Amino acid sequence: MSIPSEIRKQESCVQLHGVSAFAAMLATKRQLDRELAAIAGMLHNYYFYKTGIPDFPGPNSSEAVRPLLRDMNILSKEEQTTLLRAIFHQGDRSSIHGPCEELVKDACLLHFYFQNSASSAAPQDVARLRNVLHELAIPMDMPGEKYSSGDVENRPDTDRRSKLADMAETLAGLNIAGVPGDQRYREICKHWPDAAVYKELQNSWCAAFVYHCCWRAGFQLPIRYPNGIYRLAGVGAWLEWAQLPETGFLYYDGHDGFAPQRGDIVIYEKLLSNDPHDHIGIVLACDDQEITVAEGNRDNRNDSGVVHRERGCCILGYIRIDNNYAFGFSGEYNPIL
């Protein structure tokens, strides 16, 4: 109901109800829980229809519906985990997961096939679609195997850290006010699907600013790294993510010759409070004495700005994201319930 366009609203209903119906049908055929399958199909793309952002539909939709399922208090933890894993893995169609995960993948393909029979397909999608149609004894009519699920190849930019700094400098210089009435602030908050997002981020949106700048520069991450303790709207999540074995992006000034550069992300330690890692920003320049940083919620004043800070004071470390970094996750997803 939050979608302003009636046409898009109708398209959304068709897509969600379609995937849900196909999921229930496949569950009946495979002797799985039809109700859970229908729920997973209905919620599989929740994040996109809540925010309008198509990135990471599986991880982001799983994270967005996680608190909803929890707070409804009508599903067991086992049922919640089944649903969230099915939603999370929907886009990983080249791998094989559990029965409910595979069911949602197949339901998405079936719906898209019958709605878009003249499009083109990735090879793994053609093989999967052929198998599920054969399972249902439905003749396959795909001239030239032209079908597409809408996947777009990820082409890393050559210098995304430079773009990150440019974007942060521009946005910080606009003196964005952290209030819902500021359109630019609403753009920063749109990544977070909770109804109370403005209240939750009030005077605490420095990490959300960094996430938005990274997203616009091409460093795209789901709103919570899988199995992470925190969402990336909080500084702790950035610190947690940067220290993962698959990233290793956390550096300390002076260690092994490291010196901060434009496009690095700085994490402060007890800068504005007595709490650890209490602030974050994006480095624009650095000399021997100070760093110039683009920040959201600068000094807890609830606006954006460019500030100059002492290089040796209240800094925990720096995150330097590899220019070719692309999100990937191959482990077991264990949602936080």
C-alpha positions, 0 to 999 in steps of 0.5 A: 500500500506504500507504493504510490503508482497504481500500476506498480502496485498491481505489478507487485501484487501479481509478482508476489501472489504469483510466486506464492501460488507457484511455491504452494503448488510445488510444495504440494507436489513435493510433499512439503509444508504448503503454508510455509512455502506460500509465506516464503513466496509472498515475502521473498522480495519484500525489501524491494517493494518496501524500499524500491532498491533491487540489490541483494533481494535474498539477503536484504529481504530475509533481514527485512522480514526477520523482525516481522516474523519474530514479532508476529509470535505465531511461528516457531523458531524452526519455521522462522529459520526455514522461511528466512533461509528460503528467502535468503538463498532465492538468487543463488540458483547455481547452488543446491540448498534445502528443500524449501530454498530450492522450492522458492528458487523454482517458484521465482523462475516459474512465475517469471517464465510464464509472465515473460516467455519471450526473454533470455536466460542464464544457462543455469536458469535454463537447466533449472527451469527445464527440470522443474517443467519436466517435473510438472509434465509441462512442455517447454516452449523456449525458442532459442532458449531466450529467457531472462530472470533479470540478473545483471552482471556486476562490473567493478569500477577501477577506482571506486574508493575515489568515487566514494570520497567524491560522493561523500565530499559532495553529500557532506557539503550539502549540510544534510539535516537529519530530519524526515523533511530533508529529501537527501536524508530520506535517501540515506534512510531508504536502505533501512526498511523499518517503519521507525527508521527515522526515530532509530537513526535520529542523531545516530546516522553516521554509519548510515551515511557511510553505507549510502555513500558506499552504495552510490560509489559501487561498494554494495553490501546487504544491509546486514552481512550474513550472520553478522551481529549488527546492521551496517547502519551501526558503526559496530557492523562496519568494524565487524565486517572489516575484520572478517577473514574474507575481507581483512580491510581493517588497518591501523595508522602506522602499522606496517607502513599504513597511512590513511588515504582519500577514500578510506573509512575512519572509525573513531574510538570514544570521540563523542562519548565513552562508548567504543567505536562511537563514530565513523566517516570517510577520509577526504585528505590526510597530512602529518597532523590531521585528517579531513573527513566527510561525516553524517551526524557530525559531532552529534549535531544531526547534520552532515559536514566536512570536519578536520580532526587530529590524526592521532586522537580518538581513532581506532582504525581505518577501513580500506575497501579493495577496489575490486571487492564484490559481495559474496557469501558461501557459508551457512546462513544462520538468521538471528531470531 
